[in-house]
Amino acid sequence: MKTKKYKPKTKPLDNRNRQPGSKKEKHIVRQVGGLAEPLCASEGLELVHVEYRREPGGRILRLYIDRAGGVTLDDCVNVSRQLNNLLDVSLDDIGPYNLEVTSPGPERPLSKMQDYERFKGRKAKIKTCQPINDQKNFTGIILGVAAEQIKLSLNEKTIAIPFGDISKARLVDVDGEI
């Protein structure tokens, strides 16, 4: 007599609703930021933002750097070469990726609390992890920071967005000016 083994049916993983920025991606961003911050400081540069994401051409590790007066191509090349060596030695095996070092441009990412004070009065797009008043996407004028919350003016009303709930934020280029 043959017995059948019970094999539970498993549903295929559905990644359509997966939040961007897995724990592994966030860990890699923190590691890279820890290596890149002192390197940029030694070159007289500000590390603005670090991204690690999948794009059509594969994985991209993108760093945004800046300095008063702007960044040159030589600045980007210099940081890229030095950081590439640091990553080869220090970063756990993360598989293939392309390293890109660039200036923040007119639609500058906002990733630090100080950015919201620095760019007070400027227009920004902010995306949150959790809905606030049934909304996750906001575009408005930055009013500043108070008690770990970003104050944003939206069409005659003010909203407070907890800094920890922001998943992505950037300045909006208005008429070619930032």
Sequence and secondary structure as in RCSB ss.txt:
>XXXX:A:sequence
MKTKKYKPKTKPLDNRNRQPGSKKEKHIVRQVGGLAEPLCASEGLELVHVEYRREPGGRILRLYIDRAGGVTLDD
CVNVSRQLNNLLDVSLDDIGPYNLEVTSPGPERPLSKMQDYERFKGRKAKIKTCQPINDQKNFTGIILGVAAEQI
KLSLNEKTIAIPFGDISKARLVDVDGEI
>XXXX:A:secstr
               TT  SS HHHHHHHHHHHHHHHHHHHHTT EEEEEEEEEETTEEEEEEEEE TT   HHH
HHHHHHHHHHHHHHHS      EEEEE   TT B  SHHHHHHTTTSEEEEEEEEEETTEEEEEEEEEEEETTEE
EEEETTEEEEEEGGGEEEEEE  BTTB 
